[in-house]
Amino acid sequence: MSEHLAALVAHGGNLHEAAERYGIAWDAWIDLSTGINPHGYPVPPVPPTAWRRLPDDGDGFAACAARYYGAPDAQHVLPVAGSQAAIRALPALLTRAPVAIAPLTYGEYAPAFARAGHEIVPLDVAHAALPDIVTHAVVVNPNNPTATHLATAHLLHWHAQLASRGGTLIVDEAFTDAFGNERSATLAHATSRAGLVVLRSPGKFFGLAGARCGFALAQPALLAALRANLGTWTVSGPARHAVTHAFEDSAWQSAMRVRLTAESARLVALLRAHGFAPHATPLFAWITDPRAAALQHALARHAVWTRRFDAPASLRFGLPASEDEWRRFESALEQAMRTLD
């Protein structure tokens, strides 16, 4: 796969493209295409020093992340410029070998491993045993977009298989924060084990995607190699300020999890009322339907933008940001469904 093709991986959030395509002003849209929390963390004012000084690894940022995620310690945490930076860099640090990746998951993994010369093998999450030819595996948990959520015991079983082959399990937990950081939801606590990498991102749950901040959790030796690959100052001072405050605000986190659970239930109920069978996380719902492309188009004509997938034909819906957006979305969905009947 060429570098050019890898750069064309589709993502949500392409609202300017939708606005141009449908001739509707950018600020008139309801953007449900990303699965990012529309009720983002209220970042306190950024101190002038965060803008003026270079980011300083002695500021305790990694230790703050280790406490929040439940990692062994700060030595097992590397701040990166969004988990995307680690996704692109990690494959070159691993032994070139077959890697198992689900056919429908976050679209950047397969191109990144292909660029580094790894063979991509389809991952079937329903099987307890990984194929014998596989040395590495990537799991997005919960999966984006299918919302499949594998138990930590299942993942640790896979890790043991790969570790016995000298391989690595990468677990992307970008949407895990909405469930909390209990050991039943995350493998962050297990990242002292060789061959286990956990990627985390405050962008989704905290609504801080614009900060471009993420974390790689793994053994220090692998993180040192990743740090050498990525270079210094990977996360800006203002981003460190925002994320530190978000991680330390446990009251906001608890209240937001309750709110997202309720809003997710509302989204699921709305989709079920129109005959769909959604699979959901607290931040998005996913439906399969052969009319997915037509439904996306019909909703777009009402300035509602969703994320479409082709195999299988499906749509992912994020959460509306306000009661007005909910009403507009409900109306748009009702009208869109009439065009499909």
N, C-alpha and C positions, 0 to 999 in steps of 0.2 A: 504494500500500500504506500503510495507516494506521500510526501509531506504535504503536497497540495491537496490531495484528497482528504487527508487526515484533518486539515484545517476546515473542511466543510461539514464537520459533524453538526447536526442540527441541535439546537437548544431552545428552551422557552425563553421568554423575555425579549423576543425580537419584535417589539411593539412598533418600532418605526417601519419595519417591513410590512406589517399588517396595515398600518395607517396609510402607507403609500399604495398598497395593493387595493384597498377598499375605498380609498378617497375619504377617509374619516379622520378628523384631526386627532393627533396623538393624545392630547389630554382628555379626549372624550371617551376613551376606552376603559373597560374593566379588564384588567390583565389577570387572568386565572392560569396563565401558562407556565408558571415557574415552581409553584409549591413553596414559595418563600412566605414566611409569616407576615401578613399584611399589617400586623400590629407590632411594629418593630420596637426594640428596646429604646427607651428614651435616654439617649446618651447625654450625660452632663457636659457643660461647656468644656472645650478642649483647651488646656493651659497653653500659653504661648511657647513654653519650652518644648512641647511636643512637636511643634512646627519647626523650631529653630535648631534643635539638637539632632544629631544622628541617633537612630535607635540604638539602645544600649542593652546588650544581653545580660548585664548585671542588674537589670531593673526588677527581677523576680517574675517576669512574665511567664516563663516556662513552669516555674513552681506553682504559680496561680492556676495555670491550666492543669497541671498534674493533680492538684487538690480537687478541682472541679470535676475532672473526668475520672478520678480514682485510679490514676496511673501509679506505678510503684514510687516514682520520685521524678524530679525535674530532669534527671539524666536520661529518662525514657521519653522525653517530649521535645520535639523540634517544631517551633513555629515556622510556618511557610506562607508564601503569598497565595493563600487559598489552597485547598487540597488539590486543585488542578495542577499546581507546580509539582507536587509530589507524584501525582499520577503520571506526568510526562517524564519525570526523572527516574523513578524507581525501576522500570523495566531494564534499563541499561546497567543497573547495579546487581541484577540477579543473573544466575547462571542461565545461559540461553537454552531453553527447553520448552516442551509443550505446556501451555497454560490453559486452565479451564475457566471460561467466562460464559455466563448465561447469554443466550442469543438476544434477549430483550432485557437490557439493563442500562446503566448510565453509559452513554455512547462513546466516551473518551477512552475507555480502557482498552478495547480491542485495537484501535489504531495505535495507541502508545506502545503496546506490546509487539504489534506487527512491525513497527518502525525499528524496534530493537532486535528484530530477528527471531522472535518467539513464534512458535506455531500455536494458533488458536484452536482450542478444542471446545465444543459446546458443553456447557455445564448443566446437568439435570439436578436441580436442587432436591428432587424427591428421593434420590438414591443416597443410601448411607455410605456407600463406598465410592471413592473417586476412581476413574479409569486408571489402569496400571501405567499407561503411558504418560500420565500427567505428573509434572514436577511442581508446578505452581498453580494457584487458583485465586480468583478474585470473586468476592461476594459483596454485594451492596445490601446492607441489612439495616432497616427494611429496604426491600428492593425498590428502585425507581425505574419504571413506573408501576410495577405490578402490586406493590405493597406487601409482597411475601416477606414474612418475618421468621427467620430461622432461630431456633433455640440455641443458646450459648453452648450447651452440651453437644449439639449436632456439629457446630463449628469447631469446637475443640477436638472432636473425633476426626474431622477432616484435617485439622492441623497436625494431629499426631501421625496420620497417614503420610502427609507431605513431609513432615520433619524427618520421618524415617527414610525418606528418599533424598534428603538434603535440600528440600524445597521450601517454599514460602507460601503462607496464606495471607492475603491482603483482604481486610474487612473494612469496607467503607461504611461508616456509621453517620453519614451526613444528616440523616433524619431521626437519629436516635434520641436527641435531646428532648424531643417532645414527649418521650416516654419516661424520662428521668435517667439517672446514671446508676441504678441498682445493678447488681451483678447479673441479674437475669436478663438485662437489656443490652449490656455492653461487654466487650472483651478487653477494655482498657486496663483492667486490673491484671490481666495475664500477659502483658507485653514485655515481661522479663524473659519470656520463653523465646528461644531461638526460632527463627522462621515465622514469626507472627508480626504483622504490621497492621495497626489500626489507624485509619484516617478519620479525623473529625473536623467539622466545620461549624463555626458559629453563625454562618450566613443564613441558614434555613430557619431554625427555631427562634433565634434572636432577631431575625430580620436585618442582619448586618452584612448582606451579600456585597454591598459596595465597599466594605472595608478590605475585601480581598485578603482575608486572614484564614488560615487553617492550621492544622496540627498533624504531624506524623508521630505516632507512638510506637516504639519498638526498642530493641536492644541498643545500647549506646553505640556499639561499633557500626551498626547499619546506619544509624542517624548521623554519625560522623562522616560516613561516606556520602550520605545525602546532602549534608551541610556543605561539604567540599564541592559537590556538583552544583548546588544552587547559589553559593556565594554568600556574602554578608548582606545585612540590612534587608532581609526578605520581607519583613512586616514593618510598616511605617509607624512612627510615633503616635499619630492620631488614632490609628487602628488599634494599637496596643492599649491606649487609654480607654477607648470604647469597649473593647472586649474584656479588659480587666474589670471594669465596673459591672458589665453584664454578668460575668462569672461569679462575682461576689454578691450579687443581689438575689439571694435565695427566695425572698418574699415575692419578687416579681416573677421568678421562674415558676413557683408553685401556683400563683394566681393565673399565669398564662397557660399552664398545662390544663387547668380546669376549663379555662375559656376555650382553648383549642379543641378539647374533647367535646364540648357542647356544640361548637360550630361544625366540627367534623360530622357529628351525628345529624345535624341539620342538613348538611350537604348530602349525606348518604340517603336520608329520608326523602329529600327532593328528587334525587335521581331514581330512587325506587318507585316513587309516585308516577314516574314517566316510563316505567317498565324496564329499567335497567337493573343489573345486579352488580353494584359497585364493590370494589376492593379498596380499602381505605387505610390511611395513617391519619394522625391528627392534623396533618398539613395538606393532604391532597386525597382525591378519590380517582380511581381508574376504572373505566368501563370498556368492555369489548363489544363491538357491534359492527356488522358489515357496512352500516351507513355512516361510519365515523367521519369520513371526509365530507360527506354532505352535511352532517350535523355541524362540524366545525365551520363550514362555509355559511350555513344558515345563522349560526350564532354571531359570526363575524359581521354579518350584515346589520346586526344590532349592536355592534361595537363591544362584543364580548370575545376575548381572545383566549383560546385553549391550546393545549399541546397535543398534536396528533402523532400517532405511530401507525406503521403500515403492516407489521407482521407480529401479531395479528392486528387487523384494523381496530383501532382503539383511540380513546381520548383520555387525557388526564386533566382534572379540574383542581385548581387551587381554591383558596377561600376568598370570598369577597371581603373588602376592607371595611365596609360600613353597612348600616341598615339600608341606606339608599342603594348601595351596590347590590345588596341581596335582592331587593325588590326589582331592580332592573334586570338582574340575572334571571330571577324566577319568571318574569314576564317574557324575556328573550327566549328562554328555554321552552316555555309554553308555545310561543309563536313558531319557533324553529321546528318543534315536533309536529306541528300541523303541516308543515311543508314536506315532511317525510312520510306521512300517513297516506 
